[in-house]
Amino acid sequence: MVQPNLVRFEARQAQNGIPAVAIRDLLRAALRHRPDRIILGEIRGGEAFDLLQLLNTGHSGTLSTIHANSARQGLARFTSCVLQSGVDLPYRAIKANIGESLNVVIQIERRPGRRFISEVLNQRL
């Protein structure tokens, strides 16, 4: 049986002559390893475009988070983050790509002492 390899990449701010490492750079580096799974922390900006690209090129074993008040708002926020990437794509094309690449969006709410699934959007987003 082949043991899976776990490779962990972490973003960092520039400090004491050490250059910064952005999430976008880490996504590109991770793809060079031909991973079966990618687990990405919170999407906040232009890295959303890179995530969308890898989802549309066969990396379906990918998981990420985005902060929003509902699953639908999460999709809208993801679209806004893709627009922040600086890539000149029409809004409709971005929405179509997101709809084609995501299988499920799960909204998790936090209440005092617990978290629970409050909404699930699946397949045809």
GUBAFI-862926 format. One line per 8 residues: number of its first residue (from 1); their letters; for each residue x, y, z of N, C-alpha, C, O. Coordinates in Angstrom, 1 decimal, padded with zeros to 4 digits, always signed. Example, Ala and Ser with C-alpha at 12.3 -4.5 7.8 and 13.67 -1.06 7.14 Angstrom:
# residues 2
1 = AS = +013.2 -005.7 +007.8 +012.3 -004.5 +007.8 +013.2 -003.3 +007.8 +014.2 -003.3 +008.5; +012.8 -002.2 +007.1 +013.7 -001.1 +007.1 +012.9 +000.0 +007.9 +013.4 +001.1 +008.0
# end
This chain:
# residues 125
1 = MVQPNLVR = +000.8 -001.2 +000.0 +000.0 +000.0 +000.0 +000.9 +001.2 +000.0 +001.9 +001.3 +000.7; +000.5 +002.2 -000.8 +001.3 +003.4 -000.9 +000.8 +004.4 +000.1 -000.4 +004.7 +000.3; +001.7 +005.0 +000.9 +001.4 +005.9 +001.9 +001.3 +007.3 +001.3 +002.1 +007.7 +000.5; +000.2 +008.1 +001.6 +000.1 +009.4 +001.1 +001.1 +010.3 +001.7 +001.4 +010.2 +002.8; +001.6 +011.2 +000.9 +002.5 +012.3 +001.3 +001.7 +013.5 +001.7 +000.8 +013.9 +001.0; +002.1 +014.1 +002.8 +001.5 +015.3 +003.2 +002.5 +016.4 +003.1 +003.6 +016.4 +003.7; +002.2 +017.4 +002.3 +003.1 +018.6 +002.2 +002.4 +019.8 +002.6 +001.2 +020.0 +002.2; +002.9 +020.6 +003.5 +002.3 +021.7 +004.1 +003.0 +023.0 +003.7 +004.2 +023.1 +003.9
9 = FEARQAQN = +002.3 +023.9 +003.1 +002.8 +025.2 +002.7 +002.1 +026.3 +003.6 +000.9 +026.2 +003.8; +002.9 +027.3 +004.0 +002.3 +028.4 +004.8 +002.7 +029.7 +004.2 +003.9 +030.0 +003.9; +001.7 +030.7 +004.1 +002.0 +032.0 +003.7 +002.7 +032.8 +004.8 +002.5 +032.4 +006.0; +003.4 +033.8 +004.5 +004.0 +034.6 +005.5 +004.3 +036.1 +005.0 +004.4 +036.3 +003.8; +004.3 +037.0 +006.0 +004.6 +038.4 +005.7 +006.2 +038.5 +005.5 +006.9 +037.7 +006.1; +006.6 +039.5 +004.8 +008.0 +039.8 +004.7 +008.5 +040.2 +006.1 +007.9 +041.0 +006.8; +009.8 +039.7 +006.4 +010.3 +040.1 +007.7 +011.8 +039.9 +007.7 +012.3 +038.9 +007.2; +012.6 +040.8 +008.2 +014.0 +040.8 +008.4 +014.7 +040.3 +007.1 +015.6 +039.4 +007.2
17 = GIPAVAIR = +014.4 +040.8 +006.0 +015.1 +040.4 +004.7 +014.6 +039.2 +004.1 +015.1 +038.8 +003.0; +013.6 +038.5 +004.7 +013.0 +037.3 +004.2 +011.8 +037.7 +003.4 +010.9 +038.4 +004.0; +011.7 +037.4 +002.1 +010.6 +037.9 +001.3 +009.2 +037.2 +001.8 +009.2 +036.2 +002.4; +008.2 +038.0 +001.5 +006.8 +037.4 +001.8 +006.5 +036.3 +000.8 +007.0 +036.2 -000.3; +005.6 +035.4 +001.3 +005.1 +034.3 +000.5 +003.6 +034.4 +000.5 +003.0 +034.3 +001.5; +003.0 +034.7 -000.7 +001.6 +034.9 -000.8 +000.9 +033.5 -001.1 +001.5 +032.6 -001.6; -000.4 +033.5 -000.7 -001.2 +032.3 -001.0 -001.2 +031.9 -002.4 -001.2 +030.7 -002.8; -001.2 +032.9 -003.3 -001.2 +032.7 -004.8 +000.0 +031.9 -005.2 +000.0 +031.0 -006.0
25 = DLLRAALR = +001.2 +032.3 -004.6 +002.4 +031.6 -004.9 +002.4 +030.2 -004.4 +002.9 +029.3 -005.1; +001.8 +030.0 -003.2 +001.7 +028.7 -002.6 +000.8 +027.7 -003.4 +001.1 +026.5 -003.6; -000.3 +028.3 -003.9 -001.2 +027.4 -004.8 -000.4 +026.9 -006.0 -000.5 +025.8 -006.4; +000.3 +027.8 -006.7 +001.1 +027.5 -007.9 +002.1 +026.4 -007.5 +002.3 +025.5 -008.3; +002.8 +026.6 -006.4 +003.8 +025.6 -006.0 +003.2 +024.3 -005.7 +003.8 +023.3 -006.0; +002.1 +024.3 -005.0 +001.4 +023.0 -004.7 +001.0 +022.3 -005.9 +001.1 +021.0 -005.9; +000.6 +023.0 -006.9 +000.2 +022.3 -008.2 +001.3 +021.5 -008.8 +001.1 +020.6 -009.5; +002.5 +022.0 -008.6 +003.7 +021.3 -009.2 +003.9 +020.0 -008.6 +004.6 +019.1 -009.2
33 = HRPDRIIL = +003.3 +019.7 -007.4 +003.5 +018.4 -006.8 +002.4 +017.5 -007.2 +002.4 +016.3 -006.8; +001.5 +017.9 -008.1 +000.4 +017.1 -008.6 -000.4 +016.4 -007.5 -000.5 +015.2 -007.4; -001.0 +017.2 -006.6 -001.7 +016.7 -005.4 -003.1 +016.1 -005.8 -003.7 +016.5 -006.7; -003.5 +015.1 -005.0 -004.8 +014.6 -005.1 -005.8 +015.5 -004.3 -007.0 +015.6 -004.7; -005.3 +016.1 -003.3 -006.1 +017.0 -002.4 -005.4 +018.3 -002.1 -004.2 +018.3 -001.9; -006.2 +019.4 -002.1 -005.6 +020.6 -001.6 -006.6 +021.2 -000.6 -007.8 +021.3 -000.9; -006.1 +021.5 +000.6 -006.9 +022.2 +001.6 -006.3 +023.6 +001.8 -005.2 +023.7 +002.2; -007.2 +024.5 +001.5 -006.7 +025.9 +001.5 -007.5 +026.6 +002.6 -008.7 +026.4 +002.7
41 = GEIRGGEA = -006.9 +027.5 +003.4 -007.6 +028.2 +004.4 -008.5 +029.2 +003.8 -009.0 +029.0 +002.7; -008.7 +030.3 +004.4 -009.7 +031.3 +004.0 -009.3 +032.0 +002.7 -008.1 +032.4 +002.6; -010.2 +032.2 +001.8 -010.1 +032.9 +000.6 -010.4 +034.4 +000.9 -011.5 +034.6 +001.4; -009.5 +035.3 +000.7 -009.8 +036.7 +001.0 -009.5 +037.7 -000.2 -010.0 +038.8 -000.2; -008.9 +037.2 -001.3 -008.5 +038.1 -002.3 -008.3 +037.4 -003.6 -009.0 +036.4 -004.0; -007.3 +037.8 -004.4 -007.0 +037.4 -005.7 -006.7 +035.9 -005.8 -006.7 +035.3 -006.9; -006.3 +035.3 -004.7 -006.0 +033.8 -004.8 -007.3 +033.0 -005.2 -007.2 +031.9 -005.6; -008.4 +033.7 -005.1 -009.7 +033.0 -005.5 -009.6 +032.7 -007.0 -010.2 +031.6 -007.4
49 = FDLLQLLN = -009.0 +033.5 -007.8 -008.9 +033.2 -009.2 -008.0 +031.9 -009.4 -008.4 +031.1 -010.2; -006.9 +031.8 -008.7 -006.1 +030.6 -008.8 -006.8 +029.4 -008.3 -006.6 +028.3 -008.9; -007.6 +029.5 -007.3 -008.4 +028.4 -006.8 -009.4 +028.0 -007.9 -009.6 +026.8 -008.1; -010.0 +029.0 -008.5 -011.0 +028.7 -009.5 -010.3 +028.0 -010.7 -010.9 +027.0 -011.3; -009.1 +028.4 -011.1 -008.4 +027.8 -012.1 -008.1 +026.3 -011.8 -008.2 +025.4 -012.7; -007.6 +026.0 -010.6 -007.3 +024.6 -010.3 -008.5 +023.8 -010.2 -008.4 +022.6 -010.5; -009.6 +024.3 -009.8 -010.9 +023.6 -009.7 -011.3 +023.2 -011.2 -011.9 +022.2 -011.4; -011.1 +024.1 -012.1 -011.5 +023.9 -013.5 -010.5 +023.1 -014.3 -010.7 +022.8 -015.5
57 = TGHSGTLS = -009.4 +022.6 -013.7 -008.4 +021.8 -014.4 -008.3 +020.4 -013.8 -007.2 +019.8 -013.9; -009.3 +020.0 -013.1 -009.3 +018.6 -012.6 -008.9 +018.3 -011.2 -008.7 +017.2 -010.8; -008.7 +019.4 -010.4 -008.3 +019.2 -009.0 -009.5 +019.2 -008.1 -009.7 +020.2 -007.4; -010.4 +018.2 -008.3 -011.7 +018.3 -007.6 -011.6 +018.0 -006.1 -012.6 +018.2 -005.4; -010.5 +017.5 -005.6 -010.4 +017.2 -004.2 -009.9 +018.4 -003.5 -008.9 +018.3 -002.8; -010.5 +019.5 -003.6 -010.1 +020.7 -003.0 -011.1 +021.3 -002.0 -012.3 +021.2 -002.3; -010.7 +021.8 -000.9 -011.5 +022.4 +000.1 -011.0 +023.7 +000.5 -009.8 +023.9 +000.7; -011.9 +024.7 +000.7 -011.5 +026.0 +001.2 -012.6 +026.6 +002.0 -013.7 +026.1 +002.0
65 = TIHANSAR = -012.3 +027.8 +002.6 -013.3 +028.5 +003.4 -013.4 +029.9 +002.9 -012.4 +030.5 +002.3; -014.5 +030.5 +003.1 -014.7 +032.0 +002.8 -015.7 +032.5 +003.8 -016.7 +031.8 +004.2; -015.6 +033.7 +004.3 -016.5 +034.2 +005.4 -017.6 +034.9 +004.7 -017.4 +035.8 +003.9; -018.8 +034.5 +005.0 -020.0 +035.2 +004.5 -021.2 +034.8 +005.5 -021.1 +034.0 +006.3; -022.3 +035.5 +005.3 -023.5 +035.3 +006.2 -024.4 +034.2 +005.7 -025.3 +033.8 +006.4; -024.2 +033.7 +004.5 -025.0 +032.7 +003.9 -024.2 +032.0 +002.8 -023.2 +032.5 +002.4; -024.7 +030.8 +002.4 -024.0 +030.1 +001.3 -024.1 +030.9 +000.0 -023.1 +031.0 -000.7; -025.2 +031.5 -000.3 -025.3 +032.4 -001.5 -024.4 +033.6 -001.4 -023.8 +034.0 -002.4
73 = QGLARFTS = -024.3 +034.2 -000.2 -023.4 +035.3 -000.1 -022.0 +034.9 -000.2 -021.1 +035.7 -000.6; -021.7 +033.7 +000.2 -020.4 +033.1 +000.0 -020.0 +033.0 -001.4 -018.9 +033.3 -001.8; -020.9 +032.6 -002.3 -020.7 +032.6 -003.7 -020.5 +034.0 -004.3 -019.6 +034.2 -005.1; -021.2 +035.0 -003.8 -021.0 +036.3 -004.3 -019.7 +036.9 -003.8 -019.0 +037.6 -004.6; -019.3 +036.5 -002.6 -018.0 +037.0 -002.1 -016.8 +036.3 -002.9 -015.8 +036.9 -003.2; -017.0 +035.0 -003.2 -016.0 +034.3 -004.0 -015.8 +035.0 -005.3 -014.7 +035.2 -005.8; -017.0 +035.4 -006.0 -016.9 +036.1 -007.2 -016.2 +037.4 -007.1 -015.4 +037.8 -007.9; -016.5 +038.2 -006.0 -015.8 +039.4 -005.7 -014.3 +039.2 -005.6 -013.5 +040.0 -006.0
81 = CVLQSGVD = -013.9 +038.2 -004.9 -012.5 +037.9 -004.7 -011.8 +037.6 -006.0 -010.7 +038.0 -006.2; -012.5 +036.8 -006.9 -011.9 +036.5 -008.2 -011.7 +037.9 -009.0 -010.7 +038.0 -009.6; -012.6 +038.8 -008.9 -012.5 +040.1 -009.5 -011.3 +040.9 -009.0 -010.7 +041.7 -009.7; -010.9 +040.6 -007.7 -009.7 +041.3 -007.1 -008.4 +040.8 -007.6 -007.4 +041.4 -007.4; -008.4 +039.7 -008.4 -007.2 +039.1 -008.9 -006.4 +039.9 -009.9 -005.3 +039.6 -010.2; -007.1 +040.8 -010.5 -006.5 +041.6 -011.6 -006.6 +041.0 -012.9 -006.1 +041.6 -013.9; -007.3 +039.9 -013.1 -007.5 +039.2 -014.3 -008.7 +039.8 -015.0 -009.7 +039.9 -014.3; -008.6 +040.2 -016.2 -009.7 +040.9 -016.9 -010.7 +039.8 -017.5 -010.6 +039.5 -018.7
89 = LPYRAIKA = -011.6 +039.4 -016.6 -012.7 +038.4 -017.1 -014.0 +039.1 -016.9 -014.2 +039.8 -015.9; -015.0 +038.8 -017.8 -016.3 +039.4 -017.5 -017.0 +038.7 -016.3 -016.7 +037.5 -016.0; -017.8 +039.5 -015.6 -018.5 +039.0 -014.4 -019.3 +037.7 -014.7 -019.2 +036.8 -013.9; -020.0 +037.7 -015.8 -020.8 +036.5 -016.2 -019.9 +035.3 -016.4 -020.3 +034.2 -016.0; -018.7 +035.5 -017.0 -017.8 +034.3 -017.2 -017.3 +033.8 -015.8 -017.2 +032.6 -015.6; -017.0 +034.7 -014.9 -016.6 +034.3 -013.6 -017.7 +033.5 -012.9 -017.4 +032.4 -012.3; -018.9 +034.0 -012.9 -020.0 +033.3 -012.3 -020.3 +031.9 -012.9 -020.5 +031.0 -012.2; -020.1 +031.9 -014.2 -020.3 +030.6 -014.9 -019.2 +029.6 -014.5 -019.5 +028.4 -014.3
97 = NIGESLNV = -018.0 +030.0 -014.4 -016.9 +029.2 -014.0 -017.1 +028.7 -012.6 -016.8 +027.5 -012.3; -017.5 +029.5 -011.7 -017.8 +029.1 -010.3 -018.9 +028.1 -010.3 -018.7 +027.1 -009.6; -019.9 +028.3 -011.0 -021.1 +027.4 -011.0 -020.7 +026.0 -011.6 -021.2 +025.0 -011.1; -019.7 +026.0 -012.5 -019.3 +024.7 -013.1 -018.3 +024.0 -012.3 -018.1 +022.8 -012.4; -017.6 +024.7 -011.4 -016.5 +024.1 -010.7 -016.8 +023.7 -009.3 -016.1 +022.8 -008.7; -017.8 +024.3 -008.6 -018.1 +023.9 -007.3 -019.2 +022.9 -007.2 -020.2 +023.0 -007.9; -019.0 +021.9 -006.4 -020.0 +020.8 -006.2 -020.9 +021.1 -005.0 -022.1 +020.8 -005.1; -020.4 +021.7 -004.0 -021.2 +022.0 -002.8 -020.6 +023.2 -002.0 -019.4 +023.4 -002.0
105 = VIQIERRP = -021.6 +024.0 -001.5 -021.2 +025.1 -000.6 -022.0 +024.8 +000.7 -023.2 +024.7 +000.7; -021.2 +024.8 +001.8 -021.8 +024.6 +003.1 -021.7 +025.8 +004.0 -020.5 +026.3 +004.2; -022.7 +026.3 +004.5 -022.7 +027.4 +005.5 -022.7 +026.8 +006.9 -023.6 +026.1 +007.3; -021.7 +027.2 +007.7 -021.6 +026.7 +009.1 -021.8 +027.9 +009.9 -021.0 +028.9 +009.8; -022.7 +027.9 +010.9 -022.9 +029.0 +011.8 -022.3 +028.6 +013.1 -022.3 +027.5 +013.6; -021.9 +029.7 +013.8 -021.3 +029.5 +015.1 -022.2 +030.2 +016.1 -022.6 +031.3 +016.0; -022.6 +029.4 +017.1 -023.4 +029.9 +018.2 -022.6 +029.6 +019.5 -021.7 +028.8 +019.5; -023.0 +030.2 +020.6 -022.2 +030.0 +021.8 -022.0 +028.5 +022.1 -023.0 +027.8 +022.3
113 = GRRFISEV = -020.8 +028.1 +022.1 -020.4 +026.7 +022.5 -020.6 +025.7 +021.4 -020.2 +024.5 +021.6; -021.0 +026.1 +020.2 -021.1 +025.0 +019.1 -021.2 +025.6 +017.7 -021.4 +026.8 +017.6; -021.0 +024.8 +016.8 -021.1 +025.1 +015.3 -022.1 +024.1 +014.7 -022.1 +023.0 +015.1; -022.8 +024.6 +013.7 -023.7 +023.6 +013.1 -023.9 +024.1 +011.6 -023.7 +025.2 +011.3; -024.3 +023.1 +010.8 -024.6 +023.4 +009.4 -025.9 +024.0 +009.3 -026.9 +023.4 +009.7; -026.0 +025.2 +008.7 -027.2 +025.9 +008.6 -027.8 +026.0 +007.2 -028.9 +026.2 +007.0; -026.9 +025.7 +006.2 -027.4 +025.8 +004.8 -026.4 +024.9 +003.9 -025.2 +024.9 +004.1; -027.0 +024.3 +002.9 -026.2 +023.5 +002.0 -026.7 +023.8 +000.6 -027.9 +023.7 +000.3
121 = LNQRL = -025.8 +024.2 -000.3 -026.1 +024.4 -001.7 -025.3 +023.3 -002.4 -024.1 +023.2 -002.2; -025.9 +022.6 -003.3 -025.1 +021.6 -004.0 -025.4 +021.6 -005.5 -026.4 +022.1 -006.0; -024.5 +020.9 -006.2 -024.4 +020.7 -007.7 -024.7 +022.0 -008.5 -023.8 +022.8 -008.6; -025.8 +022.2 -009.0 -026.1 +023.3 -009.9 -026.3 +024.6 -009.1 -027.4 +024.9 -008.7; -025.2 +025.3 -008.9 -025.2 +026.5 -008.1 -025.6 +027.7 -009.0 -025.6 +028.8 -008.6
# end
